Amino acid sequence: MTHIIPKKREDIPELEPMLQMVEASMGFLPTSMMTMAHWPELAQVIGSLGATVLNSGELNAGLKQMIAFAVSNAAGCHYCQAHTANSAEKNNVSADKIKAIFEFETSDLFSEQEKAALRVAVHAGMVPNAVETEHMNELSRHFSDKQVIEVVAVISMFGFLNRWNDTMATTLENSPKRFAAVQLASHGWVAGKHE
């Protein structure tokens, strides 16, 4: 159970436009956002950041969700793993490819460009950060400077979300929980310790 009881929608009318946008994008309201709503300005900023990082720019939304999944997996955040795997599927990433992210280095399902992005994500999710110059050089061989910024922005945003959700013991919503239980179970995914 989450450490702070999430706000109820009816108690935060000032956030309704943003909540509608998030709900339309994700199909549900994330518990993490409803907990952040205790500080409405924070919820607004994170909502805007998420919309910018995940829904704009040049990179494909499916690739962004795979990057988010890889960094969340490296960081060990089950809440974000479930969300990003579920969102990857909603952005036309196949179930086989989502499962293969665990072994992306040896999988034929990924292009060299995707592997470069996922490699940076995995190493960035480690503590301490294990990204090396060779990882960034390889990323730059496949992506423009702006696209590299997009890759790192996804990684960085999920750095915050991974820490937030693990620290707050955020309760995972039913939709991503069901998805992850079926699609990620073969890789040892289980619902978070806070369920």
Phi, psi and omega in degrees: 000138181300148183288333179238128181293126180299150175293153173270145183307317183293344180271355182228060182300333180294341180262000187305315179302318179292319179299321177297318179297314181296315180297320178295322181286316187262337183092357180196167175265122180290138178304323181301318180292322181290334174284317177300335183297349171298336174238085188307324180296323177295313179301319179297313182295314180294321176299316178293318178299313179300316179298317180293309186292319187266337188242011176221181181093192186262334185284146177299138181299325178296317178296318179299320179291325176295320176299314180298321178295315182297316181291323178292324176295315180297325180280344178085017181272102181294325178302309182288329175299314181297315180298312186286325175295316178298316180291327176299316179297319179296339178257032171068026171269129183294154178300322179298319181290321178299314179297325184284350179302331179297333180236037187302328183299327184251002184270136176283355181285345186250139175285166177298326177297312179298318179299320180298317180292316181293325179297315178296318181300312181298313182291328178289332180282350180281155175238119357288163180307130185248016177292131180245165181306320181297326178295315181290324177297318178295319177301316181291338176289335185253345186227150173289168178303316180299319180293324175298318177300319178298316178302311183291328177296318177298312180302315184292318178299319180286339170301316177295310184295322177299314180293318180302306188290324176290319180292318183277355182054048184299130179284127181285135180287159186298316184300305178292332179295314179298315181301309183294322181299326180274311189278333186248358184301325182294347177253017175087008179291131172226157178305150185304160182295348184261006184287000000 
